[in-house]
Amino acid sequence: MRILLTNDDGIRAPGIAAMYSALIDPAFGPPLGEVLCVAPLEVQSATSHGVTFNSPLMTRVESIDIGTPVVKGIAVDGRPADCVKLALSCLWPERFGQGSRPDLVVSGMNAGANCGINVIYSGTVAAAIEAAFLGVPSIAVSMMLAGEHSRFDIAAREARKTIEQLIAQGLPDRHECLSINIPRVEAERAMPPIRICPMNAHGLVDRYERRVSPGGQVYYWAAGHGLDFHATAEGSDVDLLKAGCITVTPLAYDLTRHESLKTWRSRVKDA
């Protein structure tokens, strides 16, 4: 199996290094496959599904020294969706031959949970959805942070075990995207339970600090918490993640509200 690995925290982020290691290091078991890493040159958190049109996408090879193995990836001076689009249309065929595509795209591991409505803002999830939209099955992987003591290595190992269970009976469909969230981890532990669940659809509580610059100009600084929701539905990804479970949520990119089509057609007498 050949895997395209990307993220939104940037090619030098500890999460992508840990995920790369977990996918191919024999210490974690037989490698899941051959991995090509194509990730943003700089941090692109919360850039959602933005793409670059008005400037060139510069690329360069970066070595990420995590000990053994050393990750050699392609850094793209763009956003996560750019990385996937460029990889599938140009970089992958240049490496593996015209007409070739990865068997699976893995996006992550993100430093911070991407649960609930955060999937709308997440560059990590956007990269995975872009792959699914273009016909390559994908999995987004995110971890709930535990401050300075977050163990990316353990979380990545748990993510790999989760992926192995998910694909044991076959890869997802070509246009399917799964989002995995790993609960906070600070030390070795037993593997948390895995739960398949919907996303929490309640909005975030927005908070901003009002400040005044030395020149007297008023500005606002975002001060909200990414896991502070107006409500949390029982059995949702937010609910189960906070309870210590690994959550898996199938995601769709069709934003059509299909149940409303008939109503709106009747208003304009659409045949």
C-alpha positions in Angstrom: 0.0 0.0 0.0 1.2 3.5 -0.8 0.2 6.4 1.5 0.2 10.1 1.1 0.9 11.8 4.4 0.0 15.5 5.0 -1.1 17.9 7.8 -1.9 21.5 8.6 0.7 22.1 11.4 3.6 22.2 8.9 6.2 19.7 7.8 8.3 20.3 10.9 5.5 19.6 13.3 6.0 16.8 15.9 2.6 15.3 15.0 3.5 14.5 11.4 6.9 13.1 12.4 5.2 10.8 15.0 2.5 9.7 12.5 5.2 9.0 9.9 7.1 6.9 12.4 4.0 5.0 13.5 3.1 4.1 9.9 6.4 2.7 8.8 8.6 2.0 11.9 9.0 -1.8 12.4 8.9 -1.1 16.2 5.2 -0.6 15.8 4.7 -3.7 13.6 5.0 -4.3 9.9 4.9 -1.0 7.9 1.5 -0.2 6.7 3.0 0.8 3.4 5.3 3.2 1.5 4.8 6.8 2.7 5.3 10.0 0.8 5.1 13.1 2.9 3.8 16.3 1.3 2.9 19.0 3.8 2.8 22.8 4.3 6.1 24.6 4.7 4.6 26.7 7.5 1.8 26.3 10.1 -1.6 26.4 8.4 -3.9 25.7 11.4 -7.6 26.7 11.0 -7.1 27.6 7.3 -10.1 25.3 6.5 -10.4 24.5 2.8 -8.6 27.6 1.4 -6.5 27.1 -1.7 -3.9 29.3 -3.4 -4.6 30.9 -6.8 -2.7 34.2 -7.0 0.8 33.1 -6.1 3.0 30.2 -7.1 3.3 27.1 -5.0 7.0 26.7 -4.2 8.2 23.3 -3.1 11.4 22.0 -1.5 12.6 18.8 0.1 12.8 18.9 3.9 14.4 16.4 6.2 12.7 16.1 9.6 15.1 14.7 12.1 13.1 12.6 14.6 15.9 10.1 15.2 15.1 6.9 13.4 13.7 7.1 10.8 14.4 10.5 9.4 11.4 11.8 7.5 12.2 13.2 4.0 9.2 15.1 2.8 8.2 17.7 0.2 7.3 21.1 1.8 4.8 23.2 -0.1 4.5 26.9 0.5 0.7 26.7 0.5 -2.3 25.4 2.5 -3.3 21.8 3.3 -5.7 21.5 0.4 -3.0 22.9 -1.9 -0.7 20.1 -0.7 -3.2 17.4 -1.6 -4.2 18.9 -4.9 -0.6 19.4 -6.0 0.5 16.0 -4.7 -2.3 14.1 -6.5 -2.0 16.0 -9.8 1.8 16.5 -10.1 4.1 15.3 -7.3 2.7 11.8 -6.9 2.8 11.0 -10.7 6.3 12.4 -10.9 7.4 10.1 -8.2 5.5 6.9 -9.0 4.5 7.2 -12.6 1.8 8.8 -14.7 -1.7 7.8 -13.8 -0.7 6.5 -10.3 -2.4 7.6 -7.2 -2.0 6.8 -3.4 -4.1 4.0 -2.0 -4.8 6.1 1.1 -4.3 9.7 2.3 -3.6 10.3 6.0 -3.7 13.8 7.3 -2.2 14.5 10.7 -1.5 14.0 13.4 -2.9 17.3 14.3 -1.8 19.0 17.6 -5.3 19.6 19.0 -8.6 17.8 18.7 -10.7 18.4 15.5 -14.1 17.4 16.9 -17.5 19.0 16.7 -17.8 22.1 14.5 -14.0 22.4 14.4 -14.0 20.0 11.4 -15.3 23.0 9.4 -12.3 25.2 10.4 -9.6 22.5 10.4 -6.9 22.4 7.7 -6.2 18.8 8.8 -9.7 17.7 8.0 -9.8 19.9 4.8 -6.8 18.0 3.4 -8.5 14.7 4.0 -11.8 15.8 2.5 -9.9 17.2 -0.5 -8.4 13.8 -1.1 -11.8 12.1 -0.8 -13.4 14.6 -3.1 -10.7 13.8 -5.7 -11.4 10.1 -5.3 -8.7 8.9 -2.9 -9.9 7.4 0.5 -8.7 9.4 3.4 -8.3 9.5 7.2 -7.7 12.7 9.3 -6.0 12.1 12.6 -6.0 14.6 15.5 -5.0 14.4 19.1 -6.5 16.2 22.2 -3.6 18.1 23.8 -2.4 17.6 27.3 -0.3 20.7 27.6 3.5 20.4 27.6 3.2 16.7 28.5 1.4 15.5 25.3 2.8 12.3 24.1 2.7 12.4 20.3 4.5 9.0 20.0 1.8 7.2 22.0 -1.1 9.0 20.3 0.4 8.1 16.9 0.7 4.5 17.9 -2.9 4.5 19.0 -3.9 6.1 15.8 -2.1 3.4 13.8 -3.9 0.7 15.7 -7.2 2.4 15.0 -6.4 2.7 11.3 -5.5 -1.0 11.2 -8.9 -1.9 12.6 -10.7 0.4 10.2 -9.0 -1.0 7.1 -8.7 -4.6 8.2 -11.6 -5.5 5.9 -10.7 -3.2 3.2 -9.9 0.5 2.6 -12.7 3.1 2.7 -14.5 3.8 -0.5 -12.7 6.2 -3.0 -14.7 9.2 -1.9 -14.9 8.4 1.8 -13.3 10.4 4.6 -12.9 9.3 8.2 -11.9 11.6 11.1 -10.1 10.1 14.1 -9.6 11.9 17.4 -7.2 10.6 20.1 -7.9 11.6 23.7 -5.2 13.4 25.7 -2.3 11.2 26.6 0.6 12.0 28.9 2.0 8.5 29.6 1.9 4.9 28.6 -1.6 3.4 29.0 -4.0 0.7 27.8 -5.5 1.3 24.4 -8.6 3.5 24.8 -11.9 2.1 23.4 -12.8 3.1 19.9 -16.2 4.6 19.2 -17.9 5.4 15.9 -20.0 8.5 16.4 -21.4 11.7 14.8 -19.8 15.1 15.2 -21.2 17.5 17.8 -23.2 20.1 15.8 -23.3 22.8 18.4 -21.4 26.1 18.0 -18.3 27.2 19.8 -18.5 29.8 22.5 -16.7 32.8 20.9 -14.7 35.1 23.2 -12.5 38.0 22.4 -10.4 40.3 24.5 -10.8 44.0 23.8 -7.4 45.7 23.8 -6.0 49.2 23.0 -2.7 49.7 21.2 -0.2 52.3 22.4 -1.5 54.5 19.6 -5.0 54.3 20.9 -6.4 51.9 18.3 -8.9 49.3 19.5 -8.3 45.7 18.5 -9.6 42.3 19.5 -7.7 39.1 20.3 -9.4 35.7 20.1 -9.5 34.2 23.6 -12.0 31.3 23.2 -11.3 27.7 23.9 -11.5 25.2 21.0 -13.4 22.7 23.0 -15.9 25.1 24.7 -19.2 24.4 23.0 -22.7 25.9 23.6 -23.9 22.4 24.1 -22.5 18.8 23.8 -24.8 16.1 22.4 -24.7 12.8 24.2 -22.8 10.2 22.2 -21.2 12.8 19.9 -17.5 13.0 19.2 -17.0 15.7 21.8 -18.8 13.8 24.5 -17.0 10.5 23.9 -13.6 12.2 23.4 -13.8 14.0 26.7 -14.8 10.6 28.3 -11.5 9.2 27.1 -12.5 7.3 24.0 -10.9 7.3 20.5 -13.6 8.7 18.2 -14.1 7.9 14.5 -16.5 10.0 12.5 -17.3 9.5 8.8 -17.5 12.9 7.1 -19.2 14.1 3.9 -18.4 17.0 1.7 -21.8 17.4 0.1 -23.3 20.4 1.9 -26.6 20.2 0.2 -29.6 20.2 2.6 -31.4 17.6 0.6 -34.6 17.6 2.7 -35.2 21.3 1.8 -34.9 20.9 -2.0 -38.6 20.2 -2.4 -39.6 23.2 -0.3 -37.4 25.7 -2.2 -38.4 24.3 -5.6 -42.0 24.9 -4.8 -41.3 28.5 -4.1 -39.7 29.1 -7.5 -41.9 26.5 -9.3 -38.8 24.5 -10.2 -39.9 21.5 -12.3 
